[in-house]
Amino acid sequence: MATGIKDKVAIIGMGCTRFGERWDVGAEELMVEAFEECLTDAAVERKDIGAAWLGTCFDSINVGKSALPLSMTLRLPMIPVTRVENFCATGTEAFRGACYAVASGAYDICLALGVEKLKDTGYGGLPSFSGSDSGSLTWQWFPNMTAPGAFAQLASAYAAKHKVPDQDLKRAMAHVSAKSHANGALNPKAHLRKAVTVEQIMAAPIIAHPLGLFDCCGVSDGAACAIVTTPEMAKKLGKKDFITVKALQLSLSSGEEMGYNDWDGDHFITTSKCSEQAYKEAGITNPKQEISMMEVHDCFSITELITMEDLHISERGKAYRDVMEGMFDRDGKIPCQVDGGLKCFGHPIGASGLRMLYELYLQFHGRAAERQLEDPKYGLTHNLGGFPAMNVCSISIVGKHEG
């Protein structure tokens, strides 16, 4: 019987670039920047890495859609390297491959790296997936859909189902964004580092009602990576107080959201299911009491708000109240987006999942400077890719090694 990978994988090193409009460098330099920090942090040598996974979504580093850009850029020693892509869960998907390889016993030490150079695509938002080779499914099902439009509909559906007054929802979303900007202002690696007030957010131009300018995350470049091994190997390497993976789950839409009438368009079915599986794998029975901090997929402020309910932290229809009461602020019960989130880092797709893990890693090791939380137990990351009606969800839970 399958038992999952709880405490079978240790994270012994992580690295992350500064995110932003990195016109001065290419994807290769970003990979090197993240990898050098990670390798130094892990205190292992390049030759010790047995296999690697590259997560990247768009075409800025194409070599026949192979993993050669990672292998050649980092001069990896002729080892297996795999390229993966799974919408906005791409970075965590690379991490999942490395973790499963270590947990299976196939390799002692593995590398996961995610990178994206979105600014070089020339798009103001995410590039479209339309075209003969990459997006025919999206193009046929959503010929006129935009990300702001789709998530604005999510907000409207949530408000209608739970009878949330328009101004109450807008103010709660503004609180989500203001909280993240306050955190991002403390993070030297964030793209946007200026605090904004709830009033400024609510007065900003509307992008797609009820989402305003500050309800939408930006576009940026960046890379992040992790080196993983087994707890036994970590101890042999002299590591102490290291971090282990407690759960790693993935859930993809089956099409039922659009095929039946049971879904009201007000939440994410994948996240609800994926979180249940993750808690089961981690042995968590009361996430509201046991989760210490979260990094969730705040592509839009409404996404973060609704995710609190899909993660079974807030009751259905009550997340906006929890938000307003400060539950997810840095000094609240369950701090969320302590590093600033997608809202302040932007969303270079291949890097985002590993960037989230990087913040948890810093927090567990007491390296988060002004953002440091007190004695966290479990940290959770959440990625969501696609649209509310068709998406990919990945969730990881990590914590300090016990024993």
N, C-alpha and C positions, 0 to 999 in steps of 0.2 A: 504493500500500500504506500502511495506517495505521502511523504511527510514534509515536503517543502525544503527550503534552504535556511531556515532559521539558525543563526549562529554557526553556519558552515563556511561563511565568507567574511574575511576581515578587510577593511579599507585601511591601507597602510600609508597612502600618500595621495594628495590631491593638488591640483593646480588650476588656476583660472586667470584669464587675461583681464585687462581692463576692457569693458564693453563700451561701444560708442561708434562714432563715425570714424573708423580707422582707415582713412584714405592713405595713410603713410605706409601701410603694410598690406600684404596679400594674405590669403588663407594659410599659406605655408608658414609665414612668420608668426601668425596667431597660434598655429599648432605648436611651434617651437617654444613660444612664450609660455603656454600652459604646461607643456611637457617638461620643460626645464625646472619649473617650480615643483611639479609633481615628483619628478625623479629625485630631486634634492630632498624633498620632504620624506619620501619613502626610504631614502638612504640605501637604495639598491643600485645595481648597475644595469645599463641597457641590455647587456648579455643575459641578465637574469630573467628577462621577460620572455615567457614561453609562447604567447599568442596575444593578438590585439584585435580590437574592434573599432571601426571608424563610423561615426554617425554624422551624416550630412544629407541635406534634403534637396537643395537646388544645385544648379550646374556650375558653380563658381570654381570647382576643382575637379572637373571631369577628366578622367583618363579612361574613356570607355566605360564609365560608371563602375570602375574597379576600386579596390582599396589601395592601389599603388601610391596615391598621393601621400598617405600616412606612412607607408613603409619606406618610401624613398626620402621623404622630407626628414623623418626622424632617424634615418639610416638604421632601421631595425634589422637585426641579424638574420635575414632570410627565413623569418618565422611565418606561421600562418597569420594572415591579416584579413579580416572580413568587413565588408562595407554594408551598413544597414540603413534603412530609411523607413519611418513609420509615422508620417505627418509630424505633429508637434511632440510626439513621444520619442523622437529619434535619438536624442541624447541618452535617455533612460534605456532605450532599446540596446544601445551599444553597451551600456553598463550591465544590462541583463545578460547579454552574451558572455561577457567576461566573468560575471558571477557564476553563471551556470557551468562554465568550463572549469572553474576552480572547484566548485562544489562537486562536480562529477568525478574529480580526480584526474582529469585529462591533463591538467597543467598545474604547476605550483604557483606561478605568478602571471597575472594577465593585466593588460592595459585596456581601458576604454577611453576614447577621446571623441568629443563632439565639436564641430566647427561649422561656422556659416559666415559668408561675406554677403549679407543681404544688401548693403548699401551699393555694392557694385552692380546689382541687377537693374538699378535705375528706377525701381518702383517706389512710390510713396508709402505703399503698404506692402502686404505680402504679395509676391508674384502669383499669378493665377495658375491653376493646374490644368487649364484647358489645353487641348492639342491632341494630336493623333497618338502620341506615345505615352502621355503621362496623366491625362485627365479626362478621357472620354466619358467615364462614369459620372464624374462631377459635372462635366459640361452638359450631359444629357439630362441629368436630374435637376441641376440648379443653373440653368442657362443665364439667369439674371441675378444670381445671388452674390452678395458681397458679405464679408465678415461682419462689418458694423450692422448691416441690415439684418442678418440672421440673428445676431445677439441682441439687437433691439427688439426683435420679435420675442425672443426668450424673456426679456424684461417685461414686455407687455403681457405675455401669457402668465408669468408669475404674479404680476400685480392683479390681473383679472381673476385668477383662480383663488388667490388668498385675500382678495379684497383689500389690497394695500393702496392707500391714497397715493396719487402721483407724486406729490411733494414729499411725502414720507419716504418713498422709494428713492427719489432723486437725492434727498439729503443723506440717506444711508449709503448710497453709491458714492457720494462725495466724501463721506467719512472714510470709506474704503481707500479711495485714492489719496486723500490727505494723509492718512496714516502711513501709507507706503512711501509717499514723498518725504515725510519726516524721517523715516528710517533710511531711505536712500541718500539723504543729505549727509548721513554719517558714514557712507561707504565710498572709499576712494576708487573702487572698481566699477561703480555704477555709472551709467550713461548720463542720467538726469539727476542732478544733485542740488536741487533747489526746492525748499519747502513751499507748499502752497496751502492756502486756507480753504475751508469748506465754501466760503462765500465766493472766492475766486473760481473755484471749480464749478459751482452752480451758475455763475454768470458767464461761463465760457460758451463759445458757439456750439450749437447742436450739430452733431454729425449724422445721427439717425435716432430720432426720438425714441426713448428718453436719454440716449447716450450723448454726452457732450465731449468736447475735445479731451478733457482730462480723464474721461472714462475709458479711453482707448490707449493701449500700450504702443510704444514706438517701434521703429525699425533700427536695428543696429548690427554691428559685427562683433564676433567674439568666439572664444574657444574655452573649453574646460575639460579636465580629464581626471581619471582615477586609476590607481594601481591597487589591485586586490590580490589576496592570497588566502590560505586557510588560517584559522586561529593557531593551529599547531606550528605552521611555518612562521607566522608572525612572532610567536614566542621564541623560535629558534633564531630569528633575526634580532632579538633583543627588544622587541616592541613591548611597551607597557601601556595600559589604559587605552588600548586601541578600540576602534569602532567596528561593530559587526552588523551585518545585514539581518534584520529580523523578518522581513517579508519583501517580496518583489512580485507584483501581480500586474497582469495586462488584460484588458477587456475591450473588445471591438463590437461596434454595432452589428446587428444581424439583419437590419432592415425593418424590424418590427415597429420601430418608432413611426415610420411612414406608412406601414402596411396595415395598421390597425387603429382603432379609435380609443384604446386604453390610455395612450400617452397624450397629455394635454399641452405638450410643448413647453412646460414650465420648469423642467429639470433635466438632468443627464442620467439616463438609465444605466449607462456603462459605469459611471463613477459610483453609483449606489452599489452595484454588484461587485465592482472591483475592490471597493473599500471593505466590504464584508469579507471577501476572500483574503484580503491583506491582514485584517484583524485576526482572522482565524489562524492564518499561518504564523503570525507573531505572538499568538496567545493573548491578545488584548480583548477583554470583555466589556470594558467601559471606556471607549476612546475619549470621551469628554473629560474623564478624570486622569487617564493614563498618558495621553499625548501631551508633550511639553511644548512643542513648537511645530509650525507647518510652513511649507513653501508650496503654494498652490498656483494653478495656472490662471493668473489674472490677466488674460489677454484683454478682457474688458472688466470693469468693476463689477458688473452684474454677474459675471462668471464666478468671481471669488465669492460673492455673497451667496449665490445658490449652491456652490460647492460645499459650503459649511453644512448644508442640509443633506446633500448627497454623501458626505463623509460621516453622517450620523452624529454630528457634533451638536447642531441646532435642530430643533423640532421643525417639521414641515410648516412653512408659512411664518416662522418666527425668527429666521436668521437676520432680517433687517433690524429687529429689535436688539438682538445680541450684538450686532455691529454697533448700533448707536450707544449701547451700554458699555462699549469699550472692551468686550471680551477678547477681541483679536488684536488689540493695540499691543505695543511692545511691553507695556507694563500691565497687560490684561491677563486673564486666566490662561489663554492659549495663544500666545503671540503668533501672528501670521505675517509673512513677508518681512521678516526682521531685516533682511538685506536691502529691501526696496522692491523686490519682486520684478516681474516683467514690466510693471509700470515704470520703474526707474532704470532697469537694465535694457529694456527693449527685448526683442525676441528673435535672436539669431537661432533659428529652429534647432539645428543640430546640437547646439551648445546648451540650451536652456535647462534640460533635465539634469545635466551634470553640474551646471551652475547652482541649481537649487541644493543639490547634495553637498556642494562645496561650502555653502553657508552653514548647513547643519554640522558638517565636519569641523569647521572653525569653532562653532559654539560648543561642541562636545570637548574640544581641546582647550577651551578658554582663550581663544585667539581672536575673538570678535571685537576687541577694543571697546569703543563706546556703545556698541550694540549688544554687548555680552549679557546673556541671560543667566540666571542663577540656577545651577545644578539641574540641567535638563535630563530627562530620563529617556523618552522616545521622541524622535523627530520623524515627520512624515513629509514626503514630496508627492506632488500630484501634477501630471501633465494631461492635457486634453487637446486633441488635434482634430480638425475638421469642423463640422457644423453641429448644432444641437441635435439635429435629426440624423446625423451620420458621422460618427466620431470614433476616435481611438483614445482610450484612457489607460494611463499607467500610474501605479502607486508603489512607492518604496517606503519602507519603515526601517530606520536604523537606530542604534543605541550603543552604549558602552558595553564592552564584553564583560560577561559575568563569569567569574571562575578563572 
